[in-house]
Amino acid sequence: MKPKISVIIPNWNGKKYLKTCLDSLKNQSFKNFEIILVDNGSEDGSVKFTKSHYPEIQTISLGVNTGFSRAVNTGIKKAKGEYILLLNNDTEADPNLLKNLNLTSEKYRDYYFYACKILCFDKKDIIDSAGDGLYKNGIAYRRGRYQKDGLEFNKIKEVFGACGGAALYRKELFNKIGFFDEDFFAFYEDVDINFRAQLAGFRCLYIPSAVVCHIGHGSLEEKDPFVQRLSLRNRFFVLIKNLPLKLFLKYFREIIWFHLWWLIKDLIKILIKYKYNEEVRFRFRVRNEVFKNFWKLYKKRRIIQKNRKINLKYLESILTPLPKYIQ
């Protein structure tokens, strides 16, 4: 029987998390699904462990670390399900996760992707993500992050997008807007696809009954320089590709002045104080990387904006007003 849902788990040296993750899927009340684990060249025995203890799971070994985007794209292309559930390896799914995703997605057929309620693994009454939001200057955030779970997060609600750590997509969405952008490698690739989907007229629904507990940065630490570099770089990538020019001009001060201020401070440290510390080097490396990729991003932008189906008034209505501290 063809599976209704294909669960795709990207993995890189995540063996210590896999038993919790895979056992929680094994115990699902909804049974019509397949699991595809895409391994990014793990050196901790993840593939051997999965094949030995979970032979029913389709395991794809890429041999090297290709990044989150290419890993999930590989899984999506192999998937047989009508729906694609992306799930981080450092998660534990509620027993009714797939059941509730299936019931709600079938009820709300006007939506093309769905955000889960993601709770913190060590404090299950604290929200990690209740869907993704986007400020009017193009900066993404996780709705409800580190807030106590409560009534506000127990309502079905239209949101800007879904956190890629636990997100359901109609497979046909990727045929319409393309796959995850592999130039991102990792981090903010889900924000990019959220933005592209919205611009093309495809909406996202937050499903509070679809619960996942998340450890967070299971394979990489948040303070790791590699994580910080990709996160900062990819924020620029999202803006360059997706933010319509009129909104860019409208929020020019909020977008540009913040980054110009940091650039001026860095130049002062170099030219006047003769300081070129590692923090300054880091920011200049990121700027240089963005500059080198600008033309490639611009060509993608032209296609995205040409295919935009929604008007700017609607787009602005689903963006979040800027917090006072960045106004």
Buried (B, 14 or more C-beta within 10 A) or exposed (E): EEBBBBBBBBBBBBBBBBEBBBEBBEEBEBEEBBBBBBBBBBEBEBBEBBEEEBEEBBBBBBEEBBBBBBBBBBBBEBBEBBBBBBBBBBBBBBEBBBBBBBBBBEEBEEBBBBBBBBBBBEEEEBBBBBBBBBBBBBBBBBBBBEEEBEEBBEEEBBBBBBBBBBBBBBBEBBEBBBBBBBBBBBBBBBBBBBBBBBBBBBBBBBBBBBBBBBBBBBBBEEEEEEBBBBBBBBBBBBBBBBBBEEBBEBBEEBBEEEEEEEEEEBEEBBEEEEEEEEEBEBBBBBBEBBEEBBEEBEEBBEEBBEBBEBEEEEBBEBBBEBEEEEE
